[in-house]
Amino acid sequence: MFGRKPRWKSPERIGLELDALRKRNIRDAFFVDDNFIGNRKAAKALLEYLQDYQARHDYRFIFAPRCR
């Protein structure tokens, strides 16, 4: 949207942001990215990273909005 090249965060950077949320006892995280599947290799790497991250932290996060 703001430039000619799509930008995305590395899985490791997202992991650091999730660590910060865990420290605040936040359990829900929702990703918003209109171009998520635009780079299948990056999307797959992120999903694999999130799977490992969840396993290491006892599946702490719910990656979808909850109905309350």
N, C-alpha and C positions, 0 to 999 in steps of 0.2 A: 504494500500500500504506500509506504513512504520510501521509495527507492526502486531501483531496477532489479535488485537481487533479493530473493526471499532470505530472511534471516531466521535462525532458530537457535534455541539454547541447547547446549550439549546435555546428554543424560546426566553427566556428573554435576553440572550446574543445577539441574532440576533436583538432583539428590540433595544438594546443599540447601536448596529452598525448602524441600520437604523436611529436612532435619530442623530447620528453623521453625516450621509449623509444628513439628512434634514437640519441641521444647515449650510451645505455648498450649499444648494439649488440644490442638486442632486435629480433628479426625477426618474431615471431609475436604477433598480437593477436586476441583473441576477444571479441566483443561479446555481452553477455547482457542481454536486455531482453524481458520478457514482453509488452510493449505496443508493440513496434517498429512494427507495421503499424496500430496504433490511430490514428495521425496520418499518413496517407499523404503529405501535403505535406511534413512534417518528415522522413519516411523518405526520400522522393525527394531532398530537398535534401541530406541526409547522404550518400546513395549517390553523388550527382553530385560532392559535395565530395571524397569518398574517391577517386573515379576521377581527378579532377584532381590530388589530393595524390599519389597513386601515380605518375602520369605525371611530375610535377615531381621526384620523388625516385627515379626509375628502378625503380619497383615493388618497393620495399624490403620491404614487409610482406606477410605471408600472413595473411589474415583468417579463419582456420579452424584448429582444432586439428590438429596433425600426429600421425600414428601413428609412434611411434619404436620 
